[in-house]
């Protein structure tokens, strides 16, 4: 019963159990197998309150992210990006432009608003954001652009949305991205693949009606 073969089998079983426990912790009890999938599952299970983050919008006006964290008749669809980005941010911008059209087509003005938040405040000044908004054909009644006021606010913003930003060595950044939804209860509760704004809209319509 205490043979080397049995001891080896017991050690292998113990290692397997430890591996499974570690994988469960990393993947949210296997509900997702990527960090973005874990984030989606965590937000759905435990929506997050929106903290105070000082912002400056494309008109130069000071604003507070926490204002979007109050119960409202509107849900807010949010993307984090930076204007100089030529990759994933373009997908996010195209998705929000599509959403703007869909909001109009479905008569959802007053029920959904769009928010683009830049984490690159050094380069994304109000003037740069305003030019970017014009280029995208953004309707300021539906779609607002803003950037953070300080490094502390940038850290709070990235932490809230679970976005990791790293210098890419070329003057830009590598970062993950998603389309986030702050619900009408004022809590950050959903995240969708950045290229699937249609799913976010469908979920909204199914939850709250056409």
N, C-alpha and C positions, 0 to 999 in steps of 0.2 A: 504493500500500500504506500510505502514511502520511497518508491523506486525513483531513480533519476528521471525516468520518463514521465511519471506523474507530477513530479516537482516542476518539470519543464512545461507541462500542460497547464498547471496551475499558474505559473508565471505568465504564460502567454495569455491566459484568460484574464488575469489581472490587468495586463497591458491593454487588452482589447477594451475592457470596461473603462479604464482611464481615458483611452482615446475617444470612446463614445461620449463620455462625460464632457471632455474638452470640446468636442465637436458640437454637442448640444448647447453648451454655453455660448459658443461663437455664433451659432446659427439660430439662436432663439428657439431652443428645443426643436430643432429641425424644421421650423416653419419657413426658413429661407436658407439658401446656400450662398448668398453673397451679402456683403455689408449693406448694399442698398436694399436688398430684400429684407434684411433684418430691420432696417430703419422703417420700412413700410409696415412690417408686422407690429413693431413697437408703437408706432403712431396710431395704428388702428386699435391696438389694445389699450393704450394709455395716452390719449391726446395731451399735448403740452400747452401750458399757459404761455402767452406771448409776453416777454419781459420788456422793460424799458430799454430801447435802443434809439439813441438820437440819430436822426437822419436829416439830410438836406435834399430837397427835391430839385427837379430840373428848372424850376423858376427861381431857385435860390432860397426858397422858403424852408424854415426849420419845421420838422415834423417828427412824430413819435411812432415807432412801430407798435407800441402798446395800444395806440388808438385803434389798430386793427384787431386787437385782442379783446374788444368789448362786444357784447351781444349786439347784433345788427341784423337788418333785413338782407344784408348782402354777404355772400361768401367771397373770399379773396383768393385768387389763383396767383401764386407767387413763383418767380424764377430768380435765382441768384446767378449773376454773370458779371462780365466786364466787357466794355465796349470794344477793346482791341482784339478780343478773342476771335479767332477765325475758324474755330472748330465747333465744339459742342454748344457754345453760346448762340451760334447762328441757328442751331436747331431749336433752342429754347425760344429765340426771338420769332422764328417762323411759327412755332406752336402758339405763341401768344397772339400773333397777328391772325392766325386762323381762328383762335378763340374769339377775338374781337368781332370778326365777321359772323361767327356762329351766335354770339350774344345778340347781335342785331337781328339776325335771321329768325331767331327764336323769340324775339321780344323780351330778352332777359335783362335789359337795361334796368338798373335799380336792384337787381338780384345777384349779379356777379360783377366784380370789378377785378382788374388786372394790376399787378404790381411787379415791376422789375427792380431788383436791388443789386447795386454794384458793391463789390468788396474792394474795388480798386480806386479809393477816394483820391489818391495822388494824381491820377490821370483823368478820372471820370468826374470832372467838374460839372457844375450845373449847365454850363454852356455846351459841353460835350454831350451830356445826357439829353439836352434839348434837341441838339442836331440829330442825335441817334433816334430820338422819338419821331422827329419829322421824317427821317429816312424810312422809318417803318410804317409811316402813316398812322401813328397812334392818335386816337381820339382822347384828349385829356379828360373828358368826362367819364371815360371808361378805364383808361390805362395810364398809370402814374409811374414815373421813374425817379429813383432816389439813390443816394450813396450814404455811407456811414460818415459820422462826424469825427471819429477818433479811432485810435487803435483799440481802445477798450471796447467801444461799440462794435467794431469789426469782429473782435473775439466773441462777443455775446451773440452776434448775428450768426456766425459760422457754427457756434456751439448749438444754438437753437435748432438749426436746420440740419445739423450733422454733415456739413460740407467741409471737406478737407482741401485746402489750397496750398500748393507748393510752387515755388519758382521753377520755371522750366529751363532756366539757363539761357533763354533767348529774349529775355525782357518781358515775358508773359508768365502765365501760370498754368499748371496742370491742376485740374480739380474735378470732382464728381459733380453731378447735376441731377436735378429732378424737377418735376412740376409739383409744387406743394399747394395744399388747400388749407386755408384758415376758414373753418366753418362759421356758420351764422351764430354759433354759440361763442365765438371769439377764441377758439382753441385750434392749434395746429394739429390736424387729425388725419391727413392723408398725404401720400406721396406717390406720384406716378412716374413711369419712365418718361424722360424728357421728350421723346418723340411720339407720345401717345396722349395728346391733349383731348382727343376724342373720347378716350375712356373716362377721363375726369369729368367731361361734360355729360356723358351718359349716366355716370354714377350720380351726378348732381340732379339730373332730370328724374332719375328713378327714385331718388330720395325725397325730392321736394315737388315733383310734378312739373309738367310742361309749362 
